[in-house]
C-alpha cells in the first residue's frame, strides 16, 4: 500500500515555518508524499466525491485525455476539466499537453499512491483507498 498523506497546517504555522527556515538557512521543502490543507473543513470542501472518482479513474484506467476520462466517468467534459484543474493545483495530479491531430491534455497521478490518508487531530487517522482496476 502506497499512501499519500493529507495533513493540516494553519497559515500562522506555515508562515512560522518559513520564518524559522529563513533564520536557520534551511530548506522548507515538504515531503513528496504529503499534501497540506489549512484545516479539515477546507479539505472536505475541496475533496468531494466526484474528485475521488476522478482520482480513482485516473489510477485504474490511465486515460489518454481528459475527454476520455469524462467519457469513462459519464460526466460533462467541462466538469471533469474543472475537477482536474483543481486536483492539479492541489498537487494530486499532473497534466501534460500533447499536440498532434487533436490537442489533448493527459492526466496522471502526481505520485504512485493507492490510498489517501487524512491525518486529523480531532478524528484520528482516516483513509480512502483508490481502486486499482475497473470493477
Secondary structure as UniProt FT lines:
FT   STRAND          3..8
FT   HELIX           11..24
FT   TURN            32..33
FT   STRAND          34..37
FT   HELIX           40..46
FT   HELIX           49..61
FT   HELIX           66..73
FT   HELIX           77..90
FT   STRAND          93..98
FT   STRAND          104..109
FT   STRAND          115..120
FT   TURN            121..123
FT   STRAND          124..129
//
